[in-house]
Amino acid sequence: MTEITALSLFVEQQERNRLRNRLHNLVEMLIAKLNIDPFGKQLVIACGTGVERNNREAILVWLNKAICCEARLDVLDSELICQALERHLQHCIGH
């Protein structure tokens, strides 16, 4: 029983790590494609909760909210995600 529990915990951790890596890679793609300063703070209010240290963290918060679950991440391609962020920024800050 303990082996099964340990194995399932390991598998869950691996899945969380895989999702985290996918999200971080998407954030880096968005930063590059939209020419966003990852170390600036311009998007902290527009994309984040207001406590993030930089644009990179704020975009990760936005992405987590926009995606909501890994199954949706599998359906959306990177271009659609990029367009969604552009629309969000236009709505929030008019750029």
C-alpha positions, 0 to 999 in steps of 0.5 A: 500500500505504501509503495502504491501511494509513493508511486502515485505521489511521484507520478503526480509530482512529475505531472505538475513539473511537466505542466510547470515547464510547459507554462514557463516555456509558453511565457518565454515564447510570449515574451519573445514574440510580443517583445516584452521586457521580462524584468520590467513591471509594466504588466504586473497590474494588467496581467498579475495580481499586483504582487509579482516581481516582474512582467515574467511572473505577471504573464505566468499568472495571466497564463494560469488564469487563461489556460485554467487546466492542462487539457485546455493547454493541449487544445490551444496552440501558441498563436491563439494564446499569443493573440489572447494576451494581445487582446488582454493587453489592448483591453487593459492598457490600450496598446 
